[in-house]
Amino acid sequence: MGTRRILFLTQTHNIWGGMEQWLHNFTLWLQQNTEYDVRVALPRGRKFNDPDAYLRAHPHMRPLFLDVRVGTQSVRVRRIVEAIESVEPDLLVPIATGDVFEAVAEAKRRGSKVRYLQPVRALVGELLANVVDYWPSIDGVVSISRLFDRFFREQFPSELERVHYVRHGVRPAFAARDRLSVDDPSAPLRVAFVGRIEPDMKRIFDLVPLVEALGSANVEVHLYGSGPSEAELRARLNGVSVPVTFHGYKTQDELYRDAYPHIDVIVLFSEAGEGTPNAIVEAMQHGCVPVIARYKGQAGERFVADGRNGFTFAPGDITTAAERVSRLARDRSLLAQLSACAAADVANDTAERMHRDWGAIFEKTLVLPQKVPAAPAPPTERGGRLERLLSPKTADVLRQIGHRYYPHSDGWAEWPGTLPADPDRVRRVLADLDRLDRYTDGE
């Protein structure tokens, strides 16, 4: 058997984030520790998806460029099929790429021997529905949340050998923890938010009433990250009595060296959408105490246990969140106790362990029979006038020659992370997740 090839496939409009950090570290680990030939397919869009900028941030990756500037779904699907046929990978692993479902089905019907492994890293109803709809062409699914894993096990009870769970892991701390707040009770408690400053998933504006409620507590607030709502958040926090510092975007090295060792408490307000937030586990590796909302799936992951290594609160219950932070500001012995438990409880949740778990799943997937769909998948995009007169491929060629590109409002429109799904079907998926969202001993 020759060297086996793995083709990752990702968007390029967002350079850094949880998914991008995982792909960066995992591809580097595979290159350094395995015999796999690792490639990464990167789309080039008309405006938002920029593979050159992506590669500057991730220079170790061996790229394959996909020209999707025309902007139609048909060209995205075709470029993915061409990439599969060009690289002839043994395994395809996409990140935030909706059109991969139809592309892989088409490539397999045309004779590709590729195995398709779909990661599910965040709670996105459309993505879970896509996996169920295209299961006949998917060789395996990997969840980083027990909640997602329970959902897929219920959906595919006769194919459990293709349903996988990997507990999240992060890089261990390498800088000594600053114990100022523990050793000096008069020092302010340092409270931080680390992540993208946006309201939809992160509910970042919940920080405003939290800071207001902490007005009389001995605390200071630090924000590490950036995002579309940064200017509005700055405006809303203008004039509050608690010191607030915006540090901007930081690399992982900078967070590990300059942020986490000097943070006492990390907060998170998310209600849904999370799998396991990188920042929470990274902060706990440094002994930071998490005070987080009970997002869907949070309890089942067992990273944060209320009262043992941190505190949890119902999403939107800022009164409780503020009370917990204020308590830690008053009781530094409790802070020290929870801090020690936080670091101990995630000591084994390392990136090395996580990468090895993924590698084992790769090996399992490669020896299973390849799944090939029997019939074409239903189209998800209605063509325009050119498609009604010509084939989609010819229409795309004419658009490219004439520089008549399909306009998109943002990077996710230019390179969608999911395929459209019927709203009622998505509601049923989310209802199933609500039903399954419970803590069960022994899982």
C-alpha positions as CSV (number, residue, x, y, z in Angstrom):
1,M,0.0,0.0,0.0
2,G,1.4,3.4,-1.0
3,T,1.2,6.6,1.0
4,R,-2.4,7.4,1.7
5,R,-3.7,10.9,0.9
6,I,-6.1,13.0,3.0
7,L,-7.8,16.0,1.4
8,F,-9.2,18.7,3.8
9,L,-11.5,21.2,2.4
10,T,-12.2,24.6,4.0
11,Q,-13.5,28.1,3.5
12,T,-10.9,31.0,3.3
13,H,-13.0,34.0,4.3
14,N,-12.3,33.5,8.0
15,I,-8.6,33.1,8.8
16,W,-8.8,32.3,12.5
17,G,-11.4,30.8,14.8
18,G,-12.1,27.5,16.5
19,M,-12.4,25.5,13.3
20,E,-9.4,27.1,11.7
21,Q,-7.2,26.6,14.8
22,W,-8.2,22.9,14.9
23,L,-7.4,22.5,11.2
24,H,-4.1,24.3,11.6
25,N,-2.9,22.2,14.5
26,F,-4.2,18.9,13.2
27,T,-2.8,19.2,9.7
28,L,0.6,20.1,11.2
29,W,0.4,17.2,13.6
30,L,-0.4,14.8,10.8
31,Q,2.5,16.0,8.7
32,Q,4.9,15.7,11.6
33,N,3.6,12.4,13.1
34,T,2.2,10.2,10.4
35,E,2.9,9.0,6.8
36,Y,-0.3,10.6,5.4
37,D,0.1,12.9,2.4
38,V,-2.0,15.8,3.6
39,R,-3.5,18.4,1.2
40,V,-5.9,21.3,1.9
41,A,-8.3,22.6,-0.8
42,L,-8.8,26.3,-0.6
43,P,-11.5,28.3,-2.5
44,R,-10.8,31.6,-4.2
45,G,-13.9,33.7,-4.3
46,R,-14.6,37.0,-6.1
47,K,-14.5,39.1,-3.0
48,F,-14.4,37.3,0.4
49,N,-12.6,34.0,0.2
50,D,-8.9,34.6,-0.1
51,P,-6.6,31.6,-0.1
52,D,-3.5,33.7,-0.3
53,A,-4.4,35.4,3.0
54,Y,-5.3,32.0,4.5
55,L,-2.0,30.5,3.6
56,R,-0.1,33.4,5.1
57,A,-1.7,32.4,8.4
58,H,-1.2,28.7,7.9
59,P,2.0,28.4,5.8
60,H,2.6,24.7,6.5
61,M,-0.5,23.6,4.5
62,R,0.0,22.1,1.1
63,P,-2.7,23.8,-0.9
64,L,-5.0,23.1,-3.8
65,F,-6.8,26.2,-5.1
66,L,-10.4,26.1,-6.2
67,D,-11.5,29.0,-8.5
68,V,-15.1,29.7,-7.5
69,R,-15.3,33.3,-8.5
70,V,-18.2,32.8,-10.8
71,G,-20.2,32.3,-7.6
72,T,-22.8,29.7,-8.5
73,Q,-23.4,26.5,-6.6
74,S,-22.8,24.5,-9.8
75,V,-19.2,25.9,-10.1
76,R,-18.5,25.1,-6.4
77,V,-19.7,21.5,-6.7
78,R,-17.7,21.1,-9.9
79,R,-14.5,22.5,-8.4
80,I,-14.8,20.1,-5.5
81,V,-15.4,17.1,-7.8
82,E,-12.3,18.2,-9.9
83,A,-10.2,18.4,-6.7
84,I,-11.2,14.9,-5.7
85,E,-10.5,13.5,-9.1
86,S,-7.1,15.4,-9.3
87,V,-5.8,14.5,-5.9
88,E,-7.4,11.0,-5.7
89,P,-7.6,11.2,-1.9
90,D,-8.3,8.1,0.2
91,L,-10.1,10.3,2.7
92,L,-11.9,13.7,2.4
93,V,-12.6,15.8,5.5
94,P,-14.5,19.1,4.9
95,I,-14.7,22.1,7.2
96,A,-17.6,24.5,6.9
97,T,-18.4,23.5,3.3
98,G,-22.0,22.7,2.3
99,D,-21.6,21.9,-1.3
100,V,-19.3,19.0,-0.4
101,F,-22.4,16.8,0.1
102,E,-23.5,16.9,-3.6
103,A,-19.9,17.0,-4.9
104,V,-18.9,13.8,-3.0
105,A,-22.0,12.0,-4.2
106,E,-21.2,12.9,-7.8
107,A,-17.5,12.0,-7.5
108,K,-18.4,8.6,-6.1
109,R,-20.9,7.9,-8.8
110,R,-18.1,8.7,-11.3
111,G,-15.9,6.1,-9.8
112,S,-13.9,7.9,-7.1
113,K,-12.8,5.6,-4.3
114,V,-12.7,8.4,-1.7
115,R,-14.0,7.9,1.8
116,Y,-15.9,10.9,3.1
117,L,-15.7,11.8,6.8
118,Q,-17.9,14.7,8.0
119,P,-16.9,16.6,11.2
120,V,-19.7,18.2,13.2
121,R,-18.1,20.8,15.4
122,A,-21.0,23.2,16.1
123,L,-24.8,23.1,16.7
124,V,-26.1,24.1,13.2
125,G,-29.5,22.6,12.5
126,E,-29.0,22.7,8.7
127,L,-25.7,20.8,9.0
128,L,-27.2,18.0,11.0
129,A,-30.1,17.8,8.6
130,N,-27.7,17.7,5.7
131,V,-25.8,14.7,7.2
132,V,-29.0,12.8,7.6
133,D,-30.2,13.6,4.0
134,Y,-26.8,12.6,2.4
135,W,-26.0,9.7,4.7
136,P,-26.0,7.2,1.8
137,S,-22.8,8.9,0.5
138,I,-21.1,9.6,3.9
139,D,-18.6,7.1,5.2
140,G,-18.5,8.5,8.7
141,V,-19.5,11.4,11.0
142,V,-17.4,12.7,13.9
143,S,-19.0,14.8,16.6
144,I,-17.1,16.8,19.2
145,S,-20.3,17.0,21.4
146,R,-22.0,14.0,23.1
147,L,-25.3,15.7,22.2
148,F,-24.6,15.5,18.5
149,D,-23.2,12.0,18.9
150,R,-26.5,10.9,20.6
151,F,-28.5,12.4,17.8
152,F,-26.6,10.5,15.1
153,R,-26.6,7.3,17.0
154,E,-30.4,7.5,17.2
155,Q,-30.6,8.3,13.5
156,F,-28.3,5.5,12.3
157,P,-28.6,2.6,14.8
158,S,-27.6,0.0,12.2
159,E,-24.3,1.8,11.3
160,L,-22.9,2.7,14.6
161,E,-19.4,1.8,13.4
162,R,-19.6,4.9,11.2
163,V,-20.7,7.3,14.1
164,H,-17.8,8.7,16.1
165,Y,-17.3,11.0,19.1
166,V,-14.0,12.8,19.9
167,R,-13.7,14.7,23.2
168,H,-12.2,18.1,22.6
169,G,-8.6,18.7,23.5
170,V,-6.3,21.8,23.5
171,R,-2.7,22.7,23.8
172,P,-1.4,22.5,27.5
173,A,-0.3,25.6,29.3
174,F,3.3,26.6,28.8
175,A,3.5,29.8,30.9
176,A,3.4,29.9,34.7
177,R,0.1,31.1,36.2
178,D,0.0,34.6,37.8
179,R,-1.5,34.1,41.2
180,L,-1.9,37.8,42.0
181,S,-5.6,37.7,42.7
182,V,-5.2,34.6,45.0
183,D,-2.2,35.9,46.9
184,D,-3.5,39.5,47.2
185,P,-7.3,39.7,48.0
186,S,-7.2,43.4,47.5
187,A,-6.2,43.0,43.8
188,P,-9.1,43.2,41.4
189,L,-10.6,39.9,40.0
190,R,-9.7,39.7,36.3
191,V,-12.7,38.6,34.3
192,A,-12.3,37.9,30.6
193,F,-14.2,37.1,27.4
194,V,-12.2,35.4,24.7
195,G,-13.7,34.9,21.2
196,R,-15.5,36.5,18.4
197,I,-17.4,39.7,19.3
198,E,-20.8,39.0,17.7
199,P,-24.3,38.6,19.1
200,D,-25.8,35.6,17.3
201,M,-23.8,32.7,18.7
202,K,-21.8,34.4,21.4
203,R,-24.6,36.7,22.8
204,I,-21.8,39.2,23.4
205,F,-24.2,42.0,24.4
206,D,-25.0,40.0,27.6
207,L,-21.7,41.3,28.7
208,V,-23.1,44.8,29.1
209,P,-25.7,44.1,31.9
210,L,-23.1,41.8,33.5
211,V,-20.6,44.6,33.7
212,E,-23.3,47.0,35.0
213,A,-24.3,44.5,37.7
214,L,-20.6,44.2,38.8
215,G,-20.3,47.9,39.3
216,S,-19.6,47.7,43.0
217,A,-17.4,44.5,42.9
218,N,-13.6,44.6,42.9
219,V,-13.3,43.4,39.3
220,E,-11.8,44.4,35.9
221,V,-12.9,43.1,32.5
222,H,-10.7,42.1,29.6
223,L,-11.8,41.2,26.0
224,Y,-9.6,39.3,23.7
225,G,-11.0,39.1,20.2
226,S,-12.6,41.1,17.5
227,G,-15.7,40.9,15.3
228,P,-18.5,42.7,13.6
229,S,-20.1,44.0,16.9
230,E,-16.9,45.4,18.5
231,A,-17.7,49.1,17.8
232,E,-21.2,48.8,19.2
233,L,-20.0,46.9,22.2
234,R,-17.4,49.6,22.9
235,A,-20.2,52.2,22.7
236,R,-22.5,50.3,25.1
237,L,-19.7,49.9,27.6
238,N,-18.6,53.5,27.5
239,G,-19.0,55.1,30.9
240,V,-19.4,52.0,33.0
241,S,-17.7,52.1,36.4
242,V,-15.9,48.8,35.9
243,P,-12.5,49.0,34.1
244,V,-12.9,47.4,30.6
245,T,-10.0,46.8,28.3
246,F,-10.3,45.7,24.6
247,H,-7.1,43.8,23.7
248,G,-8.1,42.9,20.1
249,Y,-7.4,39.7,18.3
250,K,-4.6,37.5,19.7
251,T,-3.0,34.5,18.3
252,Q,-3.1,31.3,20.3
253,D,0.6,31.8,21.3
254,E,-0.3,35.3,22.5
255,L,-3.3,34.1,24.5
256,Y,-1.2,31.3,26.1
257,R,1.6,33.7,27.0
258,D,-0.1,37.1,27.7
259,A,-3.8,36.4,28.4
260,Y,-4.7,33.1,30.1
261,P,-2.0,33.2,32.8
262,H,-3.3,36.5,33.9
263,I,-7.0,35.8,33.9
264,D,-9.0,34.6,36.9
265,V,-12.4,34.1,35.4
266,I,-13.6,33.4,31.9
267,V,-17.2,34.1,30.8
268,L,-19.3,32.7,28.0
269,F,-22.9,33.7,27.2
270,S,-23.8,31.3,24.3
271,E,-27.2,29.6,24.3
272,A,-26.7,27.3,21.2
273,G,-24.3,26.8,18.3
274,E,-21.3,25.7,20.4
275,G,-19.8,22.2,20.3
276,T,-17.0,22.7,22.9
277,P,-15.6,26.2,22.9
278,N,-11.8,26.2,22.5
279,A,-11.4,29.2,24.8
280,I,-13.1,27.6,27.8
281,V,-10.9,24.5,27.7
282,E,-7.8,26.5,27.0
283,A,-8.5,28.8,29.9
284,M,-9.2,25.9,32.3
285,Q,-5.8,24.4,31.3
286,H,-4.4,27.6,32.9
287,G,-6.5,27.4,36.0
288,C,-9.0,30.0,34.9
289,V,-12.4,29.6,36.5
290,P,-15.3,29.3,33.9
291,V,-18.6,31.1,34.5
292,I,-20.6,30.0,31.5
293,A,-24.1,29.7,30.2
294,R,-25.6,26.2,29.9
295,Y,-25.6,26.1,26.1
296,K,-27.1,23.1,24.4
297,G,-24.9,20.0,25.1
298,Q,-22.8,21.7,27.8
299,A,-23.8,19.4,30.6
300,G,-23.1,16.3,28.6
301,E,-19.5,17.3,27.8
302,R,-18.7,17.5,31.5
303,F,-16.0,20.1,31.1
304,V,-17.6,22.6,33.5
305,A,-19.3,21.1,36.6
306,D,-21.3,23.8,38.5
307,G,-19.7,24.4,41.9
308,R,-16.8,22.0,41.4
309,N,-14.5,23.7,38.8
310,G,-16.6,26.7,37.8
311,F,-20.2,28.0,37.7
312,T,-23.0,27.7,35.1
313,F,-26.1,29.8,34.6
314,A,-29.2,29.6,32.4
315,P,-28.6,31.5,29.1
316,G,-29.7,35.1,29.6
317,D,-29.7,34.9,33.5
318,I,-27.2,37.7,34.0
319,T,-28.3,38.2,37.6
320,T,-27.0,34.7,38.5
321,A,-23.8,35.2,36.4
322,A,-23.0,38.5,38.2
323,E,-23.7,36.9,41.6
324,R,-21.2,34.1,40.8
325,V,-18.5,36.5,39.6
326,S,-19.0,38.8,42.6
327,R,-18.7,35.8,45.0
328,L,-15.4,34.9,43.5
329,A,-14.2,38.5,43.8
330,R,-15.1,38.3,47.6
331,D,-13.9,34.8,48.3
332,R,-10.4,34.3,47.0
333,S,-10.1,30.9,48.8
334,L,-13.0,29.7,46.7
335,L,-11.3,31.1,43.6
336,A,-8.2,29.1,44.4
337,Q,-10.2,25.9,45.0
338,L,-12.1,26.1,41.8
339,S,-9.0,27.2,39.9
340,A,-7.1,24.1,41.0
341,C,-10.0,21.8,40.1
342,A,-10.4,23.4,36.7
343,A,-6.8,22.8,35.8
344,A,-6.9,19.2,37.1
345,D,-10.1,18.3,35.4
346,V,-8.8,19.1,31.9
347,A,-5.2,18.0,32.4
348,N,-5.7,15.0,30.1
349,D,-7.8,16.9,27.5
350,T,-4.8,17.7,25.3
351,A,-4.5,18.3,21.6
352,E,-2.2,15.4,21.3
353,R,-4.8,13.0,22.7
354,M,-7.5,14.5,20.5
355,H,-5.3,14.2,17.4
356,R,-4.6,10.5,18.1
357,D,-8.3,9.9,18.5
358,W,-9.0,11.5,15.1
359,G,-6.2,9.4,13.6
360,A,-7.7,6.2,14.9
361,I,-11.1,7.2,13.3
362,F,-9.3,7.8,10.0
363,E,-7.9,4.2,10.2
364,K,-11.3,2.8,11.0
365,T,-13.0,4.7,8.2
366,L,-10.4,3.6,5.6
367,V,-11.0,-0.1,6.2
368,L,-14.8,0.1,6.0
369,P,-16.6,-0.5,2.7
370,Q,-17.0,2.7,0.7
371,K,-20.6,4.0,0.6
372,V,-21.8,5.0,-2.9
373,P,-25.2,6.6,-3.5
374,A,-27.4,4.8,-6.0
375,A,-29.2,7.8,-7.4
376,P,-28.3,11.5,-8.0
377,A,-29.0,13.8,-5.0
378,P,-31.9,16.3,-5.5
379,P,-30.7,19.7,-6.8
380,T,-30.7,22.4,-4.1
381,E,-30.2,25.4,-6.4
382,R,-32.6,26.7,-9.1
383,G,-30.7,27.9,-12.1
384,G,-31.2,31.3,-13.8
385,R,-32.0,32.0,-17.4
386,L,-28.6,30.8,-18.7
387,E,-29.1,27.4,-17.0
388,R,-32.5,27.1,-18.5
389,L,-31.0,27.6,-22.0
390,L,-27.6,25.9,-21.5
391,S,-26.0,23.4,-19.2
392,P,-24.8,24.7,-15.8
393,K,-21.2,24.1,-16.8
394,T,-21.6,26.1,-20.1
395,A,-23.5,28.9,-18.3
396,D,-20.6,29.1,-15.7
397,V,-18.0,29.3,-18.5
398,L,-19.9,32.1,-20.2
399,R,-20.2,34.0,-17.0
400,Q,-16.5,33.7,-16.3
401,I,-15.6,34.8,-19.9
402,G,-17.9,37.8,-19.5
403,H,-16.9,38.5,-15.9
404,R,-20.5,38.3,-14.9
405,Y,-20.1,37.0,-11.4
406,Y,-22.9,36.1,-9.1
407,P,-22.9,38.7,-6.3
408,H,-22.7,37.6,-2.6
409,S,-23.1,39.7,0.5
410,D,-20.5,37.9,2.7
411,G,-18.1,35.0,2.9
412,W,-20.7,32.5,4.0
413,A,-22.9,33.3,1.0
414,E,-19.9,33.0,-1.3
415,W,-18.8,29.7,0.2
416,P,-21.8,28.3,2.2
417,G,-21.2,26.2,5.2
418,T,-24.4,24.1,4.7
419,L,-26.9,23.3,2.1
420,P,-30.4,24.8,2.4
421,A,-32.8,22.6,4.5
422,D,-36.5,22.7,4.9
423,P,-37.3,25.0,7.9
424,D,-39.7,22.4,9.3
425,R,-37.1,19.7,9.1
426,V,-34.6,21.9,10.9
427,R,-37.1,22.6,13.6
428,R,-37.6,18.8,14.0
429,V,-33.8,18.3,14.3
430,L,-33.6,21.0,16.9
431,A,-36.5,19.5,18.8
432,D,-34.7,16.1,18.8
433,L,-31.6,17.8,20.2
434,D,-33.6,19.5,23.0
435,R,-35.1,16.0,23.9
436,L,-31.6,14.5,23.9
437,D,-29.9,17.3,25.8
438,R,-29.6,15.6,29.1
439,Y,-26.7,14.3,31.3
440,T,-26.6,10.5,31.5
441,D,-24.1,8.8,33.8
442,G,-21.8,6.3,32.1
443,E,-21.9,7.9,28.6
